[in-house]
């Protein structure tokens, strides 16, 4: 939730330094919490909000959002709450299979992938892809 406040001055300082970096968001780890039943989980809404904040910052500054790190599976697990199927904390017990970090299930993963694809498409006119710039110079 702090990404819109904390990230802009960091991006501006690094961009102004002339250093070439890959900006990558990890919306998973900062949004982990434990339920009253002891399950380590994440809110899908919080994950999406952080991804949108990441793209908002880069859209505003004209920098390139280089990637998003997520834990996900193609399986029908119940490890993160929320999403189109509105998984609740009570649903976690039915298919909580992780041995480490809670993962987005297949439906949540697809929902997030479409969100990211839309953000890349919608913001592409406001920024330049540094890889495309490099290839244009070299080819």
Secondary structure, DSSP 8 states (H G I E B T S, - for coil): --HHHHHHHHHHHHHHHT----EEEETTGGGEEE-TTS-EEEBHHHHHHHHHHHHHHHHHHT--EEEEE--B-SS----SBBTTTTB-GGGGGGS---SSS--B-HHHHHHHHHHHHHHHHHHGGGS--HHHHHHHHH-
